[in-house]
Amino acid sequence: MFKRLRGTYIDPFGYAGDRILERRLIREYEKMLEQLLAGLDQDNYQAATAIAELPMQIRGYGHVKLASAEKARALQDQLWESFNDSERHQTAA
């Protein structure tokens, strides 16, 4: 009955921290995919795949989800360095 309220401004759970985090992560993921596709080549394919799979590691509710999102963010930063390094090596060659 109340499923119609999901995603609307009157969604009673839409302003919970988890839901705000989820919406932000979705927007960030979409932007990240655009960046990956723009710079994708054979040298950075594995790093791009690892980056694209990171959201699968974000699970749980409340503080558990927040902790897994922070862990994924740290790993994402490392993987972006690898992605960009392989991109730089190809342009330098």
Z-matrix of the N, CA and C atoms (Angstrom, degrees):
N
C 1 1.446
C 2 1.536 1 111.92
N 3 1.323 2 116.04 1 -43.41
C 4 1.464 3 119.56 2 -176.93
C 5 1.517 4 112.64 3 -92.35
N 6 1.322 5 117.70 4 3.35
C 7 1.465 6 120.45 5 178.87
C 8 1.527 7 111.66 6 -60.67
N 9 1.313 8 116.55 7 -28.20
C 10 1.470 9 119.86 8 179.84
C 11 1.524 10 112.13 9 -65.59
N 12 1.320 11 117.18 10 -19.08
C 13 1.460 12 120.79 11 -179.67
C 14 1.527 13 112.76 12 -80.66
N 15 1.342 14 117.19 13 -19.30
C 16 1.464 15 120.15 14 -177.32
C 17 1.518 16 111.23 15 -58.66
N 18 1.329 17 113.43 16 132.24
C 19 1.454 18 119.36 17 177.77
C 20 1.513 19 114.76 18 81.45
N 21 1.319 20 118.35 19 -3.77
C 22 1.460 21 120.71 20 177.92
C 23 1.525 22 109.25 21 -94.58
N 24 1.309 23 115.96 22 170.08
C 25 1.463 24 119.52 23 -179.33
C 26 1.524 25 112.91 24 -69.79
N 27 1.317 26 118.54 25 -14.87
C 28 1.466 27 120.47 26 178.44
C 29 1.525 28 112.47 27 -101.81
N 30 1.337 29 117.03 28 12.29
C 31 1.465 30 121.71 29 175.70
C 32 1.527 31 108.20 30 -63.73
N 33 1.337 32 118.35 31 116.67
C 34 1.465 33 119.89 32 -175.97
C 35 1.527 34 113.50 33 -65.09
N 36 1.325 35 118.14 34 -24.01
C 37 1.455 36 121.03 35 -179.02
C 38 1.521 37 112.51 36 -102.52
N 39 1.305 38 117.31 37 -1.84
C 40 1.458 39 121.81 38 -176.48
C 41 1.509 40 114.49 39 -67.39
N 42 1.303 41 118.05 40 -18.20
C 43 1.463 42 121.55 41 -177.84
C 44 1.519 43 112.29 42 -102.17
N 45 1.330 44 116.65 43 6.20
C 46 1.463 45 120.80 44 176.07
C 47 1.525 46 108.67 45 -69.97
N 48 1.293 47 116.33 46 151.57
C 49 1.456 48 121.26 47 -178.03
C 50 1.519 49 113.08 48 -56.34
N 51 1.341 50 116.64 49 -39.94
C 52 1.463 51 120.13 50 179.07
C 53 1.517 52 111.72 51 -61.65
N 54 1.311 53 116.66 52 -44.27
C 55 1.466 54 120.54 53 -177.46
C 56 1.525 55 111.63 54 -68.62
N 57 1.316 56 116.56 55 -38.10
C 58 1.459 57 120.39 56 176.81
C 59 1.522 58 109.69 57 -63.74
N 60 1.335 59 116.53 58 -43.38
C 61 1.457 60 121.34 59 177.63
C 62 1.524 61 110.52 60 -61.35
N 63 1.319 62 117.45 61 -45.08
C 64 1.464 63 120.96 62 -179.57
C 65 1.522 64 111.92 63 -59.98
N 66 1.312 65 117.34 64 -44.70
C 67 1.464 66 120.27 65 -179.85
C 68 1.528 67 111.09 66 -65.14
N 69 1.334 68 116.41 67 -40.19
C 70 1.461 69 120.38 68 178.34
C 71 1.526 70 110.55 69 -64.64
N 72 1.326 71 116.82 70 -42.82
C 73 1.457 72 120.60 71 180.00
C 74 1.529 73 111.80 72 -63.61
N 75 1.309 74 117.17 73 -36.35
C 76 1.467 75 120.77 74 177.94
C 77 1.518 76 110.23 75 -64.43
N 78 1.326 77 117.29 76 -45.98
C 79 1.474 78 120.47 77 178.96
C 80 1.529 79 110.94 78 -62.28
N 81 1.337 80 116.38 79 -43.11
C 82 1.457 81 120.27 80 179.59
C 83 1.528 82 110.97 81 -64.57
N 84 1.325 83 116.94 82 -38.47
C 85 1.463 84 121.37 83 -179.96
C 86 1.525 85 111.07 84 -64.68
N 87 1.316 86 116.27 85 -41.92
C 88 1.468 87 119.52 86 178.40
C 89 1.523 88 111.38 87 -62.17
N 90 1.331 89 117.19 88 -43.00
C 91 1.463 90 120.85 89 177.97
C 92 1.527 91 110.80 90 -65.44
N 93 1.330 92 115.92 91 -40.14
C 94 1.449 93 121.09 92 -179.66
C 95 1.532 94 110.78 93 -62.96
N 96 1.325 95 117.28 94 -41.50
C 97 1.457 96 120.25 95 178.43
C 98 1.523 97 111.60 96 -62.60
N 99 1.317 98 116.72 97 -38.97
C 100 1.468 99 120.08 98 176.92
C 101 1.527 100 110.75 99 -61.47
N 102 1.334 101 117.04 100 -42.80
C 103 1.459 102 121.06 101 179.47
C 104 1.526 103 110.82 102 -66.35
N 105 1.331 104 116.79 103 -40.73
C 106 1.455 105 120.54 104 179.14
C 107 1.524 106 110.83 105 -62.01
N 108 1.312 107 115.81 106 -46.87
C 109 1.460 108 119.52 107 -178.32
C 110 1.521 109 111.98 108 -64.57
N 111 1.312 110 116.41 109 -34.52
C 112 1.465 111 119.98 110 -179.26
C 113 1.526 112 111.74 111 -67.42
N 114 1.325 113 117.86 112 -31.94
C 115 1.461 114 120.28 113 -176.55
C 116 1.513 115 114.10 114 -111.02
N 117 1.315 116 118.20 115 11.02
C 118 1.461 117 121.97 116 -174.76
C 119 1.527 118 112.04 117 -72.21
N 120 1.339 119 114.66 118 134.19
C 121 1.459 120 121.17 119 172.42
C 122 1.533 121 108.11 120 -150.35
N 123 1.314 122 117.13 121 -176.00
C 124 1.465 123 120.32 122 -177.19
C 125 1.521 124 112.43 123 -66.46
N 126 1.307 125 117.45 124 -31.06
C 127 1.461 126 120.78 125 -176.39
C 128 1.527 127 113.30 126 -73.70
N 129 1.322 128 117.35 127 -30.99
C 130 1.459 129 119.36 128 -176.49
C 131 1.532 130 112.45 129 -111.48
N 132 1.323 131 116.39 130 14.86
C 133 1.465 132 120.38 131 -178.08
C 134 1.522 133 112.52 132 -59.61
N 135 1.334 134 117.83 133 -44.98
C 136 1.462 135 120.32 134 -178.14
C 137 1.534 136 111.60 135 -66.12
N 138 1.307 137 116.98 136 -40.28
C 139 1.466 138 119.93 137 177.20
C 140 1.523 139 110.01 138 -64.60
N 141 1.332 140 116.88 139 -40.55
C 142 1.466 141 120.51 140 179.05
C 143 1.521 142 111.06 141 -63.96
N 144 1.327 143 116.96 142 -40.99
C 145 1.456 144 120.84 143 178.21
C 146 1.522 145 110.71 144 -63.32
N 147 1.322 146 116.83 145 -43.43
C 148 1.461 147 120.67 146 179.01
C 149 1.527 148 111.21 147 -63.04
N 150 1.318 149 116.73 148 -39.80
C 151 1.468 150 120.66 149 178.45
C 152 1.521 151 109.97 150 -65.29
N 153 1.319 152 117.07 151 -44.31
C 154 1.464 153 121.18 152 -178.02
C 155 1.530 154 111.86 153 -65.26
N 156 1.324 155 117.69 154 -26.94
C 157 1.467 156 120.94 155 -179.30
C 158 1.527 157 113.80 156 -86.89
N 159 1.308 158 118.44 157 -7.83
C 160 1.464 159 121.51 158 -176.77
C 161 1.534 160 114.54 159 -55.32
N 162 1.320 161 119.92 160 -40.41
C 163 1.463 162 118.53 161 -178.98
C 164 1.535 163 114.38 162 -58.80
N 165 1.315 164 116.96 163 -21.12
C 166 1.460 165 119.46 164 178.23
C 167 1.525 166 111.56 165 -68.29
N 168 1.328 167 117.01 166 -16.20
C 169 1.464 168 121.22 167 178.89
C 170 1.521 169 112.24 168 -87.01
N 171 1.314 170 117.67 169 -9.87
C 172 1.462 171 121.19 170 -178.05
C 173 1.521 172 108.33 171 -91.31
N 174 1.325 173 114.82 172 105.27
C 175 1.463 174 120.64 173 -176.47
C 176 1.520 175 109.82 174 -137.03
N 177 1.307 176 114.35 175 168.96
C 178 1.450 177 120.43 176 175.03
C 179 1.518 178 112.42 177 97.92
N 180 1.308 179 114.28 178 -172.24
C 181 1.466 180 122.77 179 -179.97
C 182 1.514 181 108.94 180 -131.53
N 183 1.295 182 115.56 181 152.70
C 184 1.459 183 121.39 182 174.25
C 185 1.510 184 112.94 183 60.74
N 186 1.338 185 115.04 184 -130.79
C 187 1.464 186 119.95 185 -175.76
C 188 1.525 187 112.43 186 -65.73
N 189 1.335 188 117.81 187 -25.75
C 190 1.469 189 120.81 188 177.84
C 191 1.525 190 109.65 189 -67.74
N 192 1.331 191 117.14 190 -44.61
C 193 1.465 192 120.87 191 178.75
C 194 1.521 193 110.31 192 -65.55
N 195 1.303 194 117.68 193 -41.01
C 196 1.462 195 121.34 194 179.61
C 197 1.529 196 110.66 195 -62.07
N 198 1.330 197 116.90 196 -43.30
C 199 1.466 198 120.73 197 179.40
C 200 1.522 199 110.99 198 -65.37
N 201 1.326 200 117.56 199 -42.23
C 202 1.467 201 119.07 200 179.87
C 203 1.528 202 110.99 201 -69.37
N 204 1.331 203 118.17 202 -31.62
C 205 1.463 204 121.24 203 176.31
C 206 1.531 205 110.47 204 -67.52
N 207 1.320 206 116.90 205 -39.19
C 208 1.466 207 120.45 206 178.16
C 209 1.524 208 111.21 207 -67.07
N 210 1.329 209 116.47 208 -40.05
C 211 1.463 210 120.57 209 178.12
C 212 1.534 211 110.20 210 -64.84
N 213 1.312 212 116.52 211 -42.00
C 214 1.469 213 120.87 212 178.62
C 215 1.520 214 110.32 213 -65.00
N 216 1.318 215 117.97 214 -37.32
C 217 1.465 216 121.96 215 178.85
C 218 1.525 217 110.76 216 -63.29
N 219 1.326 218 117.26 217 -42.40
C 220 1.466 219 120.50 218 178.85
C 221 1.531 220 110.58 219 -64.12
N 222 1.319 221 116.98 220 -43.29
C 223 1.454 222 120.80 221 178.15
C 224 1.525 223 110.70 222 -66.49
N 225 1.315 224 116.28 223 -36.52
C 226 1.469 225 120.81 224 178.30
C 227 1.525 226 110.64 225 -61.29
N 228 1.317 227 117.42 226 -42.05
C 229 1.469 228 120.70 227 178.92
C 230 1.528 229 110.82 228 -60.34
N 231 1.331 230 117.31 229 -42.47
C 232 1.462 231 121.12 230 178.34
C 233 1.528 232 111.00 231 -64.72
N 234 1.331 233 116.40 232 -42.91
C 235 1.456 234 120.49 233 -178.61
C 236 1.526 235 111.69 234 -67.33
N 237 1.345 236 117.18 235 -34.48
C 238 1.465 237 119.92 236 177.17
C 239 1.528 238 110.06 237 -64.56
N 240 1.330 239 116.41 238 -37.24
C 241 1.466 240 119.23 239 177.20
C 242 1.520 241 109.94 240 -61.72
N 243 1.324 242 116.72 241 -43.78
C 244 1.459 243 121.16 242 178.19
C 245 1.523 244 110.86 243 -63.73
N 246 1.318 245 116.72 244 -42.75
C 247 1.462 246 122.10 245 178.48
C 248 1.517 247 110.45 246 -60.44
N 249 1.313 248 116.70 247 -47.26
C 250 1.469 249 121.19 248 -178.33
C 251 1.524 250 112.04 249 -71.76
N 252 1.338 251 118.14 250 -33.53
C 253 1.461 252 120.47 251 178.06
C 254 1.513 253 111.16 252 -63.93
N 255 1.318 254 117.10 253 -44.08
C 256 1.463 255 119.03 254 179.91
C 257 1.523 256 110.20 255 -67.40
N 258 1.331 257 117.07 256 -31.54
C 259 1.460 258 121.17 257 177.17
C 260 1.532 259 110.39 258 -68.48
N 261 1.333 260 117.29 259 -40.20
C 262 1.462 261 121.85 260 178.78
C 263 1.515 262 111.84 261 -67.56
N 264 1.343 263 116.22 262 -38.78
C 265 1.464 264 119.58 263 -179.56
C 266 1.524 265 110.75 264 -64.61
N 267 1.312 266 116.61 265 -35.61
C 268 1.467 267 119.36 266 -179.35
C 269 1.524 268 110.56 267 -71.01
N 270 1.336 269 118.07 268 -39.88
C 271 1.463 270 120.18 269 -179.29
C 272 1.526 271 111.14 270 -71.96
N 273 1.336 272 117.16 271 -27.38
C 274 1.464 273 120.75 272 179.04
C 275 1.520 274 110.70 273 -76.99
N 276 1.306 275 117.75 274 -25.45
C 277 1.476 276 120.76 275 -176.96
C 278 1.498 277 113.59 276 -77.17
